[in-house]
Amino acid sequence: MQQRTLGTQGLAVAAVGYGSMGTAVGYGPTDDAESIAAIRHARELGVTMFDTAEMYGWGEGEKLLGRAVAPFRDEVVIATKFGLTPEFGTDSRPEHIRAVVEASLRNLGVDCIDVLYQHRVDPAVPIEDVVGTMAELVRAGTVKYLGLSEAPPEIIRTAHAVHPISVLQTEYSIFAPDAAPLFPLLEELGIGFVAYSPLARGFLTGAAAPAADYGPADFRRQMPWWAADNYDANAAIVARLSEIADAKGITLPELALAWTLAAHDHVVPIPGSRNAGRVASNIAAADVVLTADDLAHIAAIAPAGGHGGRGTPSPWL
């Protein structure tokens, strides 16, 4: 798989990564053996960036990922995040950052975290203090590269002035295109972009079902895209996108991920799947080339993304 550079500090990864949230939380019951098989198959197919977070099962997701990548840990980039609380508040106090990183190292079974993100901006802690603490961890050798997630431009600029930020992670997909205005700033500063939920929480897989069809532990039951007022309109978008994919002889996920990859050469999507077959389909997107006509057709079908919004406020709008 082709490689992409994220930032100017030396971080380079395969064009398609792997997001592991669904192995621990958010999408209903999980099967650890199935998840580990999917992660290892992703590596077999060339994936080098594997993403997790403290919040994904409060350590359980990190432990699973650590077990899965242990046989090839030195060949891959492991990213994790700090900064949320079990009540979904924020906590980026320096002492909390250090404690979370120590726990993440144990959970992952590693002596160094390749990419450390602040999961969400903490309004109670100056970003200078947050990044200053993260920089201390870089100097100590327990972290290699720094990242932010869902951060607005002024925070990105201020953080980058304290210590180089290698990557911003934010939701980005055909259904959630609103991060695109950040790309000029990232290019100016030399910061890469990791796109989470590039398949719109599964809506762009072609397998989406009405909210009521999901189990009580599945957070899509509460998402605006699945709301009764929006579901049919979004399903209609998917049907039209599927026609484009069919005409090109590719799957809908391949089309959706290729769209993300076409946004800029500093963009790396991290789709997640617990199914090895779907992992293979996701990775095949790295070989798909979309024409200008394809991109224009997609833009005409979903000019403002999905109906109902992504459910996460965009701090830069």
Secondary structure by P-SEA (a helix, b strand, c coil): cbbbbccccccccccbbbbccccccccccccaaaaaaaaaaaaaacccbbbbccccccaaaaaaaaaaaccccccbbbbbbccccccccccccaaaaaaaaaaaaaaaccccccbbbcccccccccaaaaaaaaaaaaaaccccccccccccaaaaaaaaaaccccbbbbbbcccccccccaaaaaaaabbbbbbcccccccccccccccccccccccccccccccccccaaaaaaaaaaaaaaaaaacccaaaaaaaaaaaccccbbbbbbbccaaaaaaaaacccccccaaaaaaaaaacccccccccccccccc
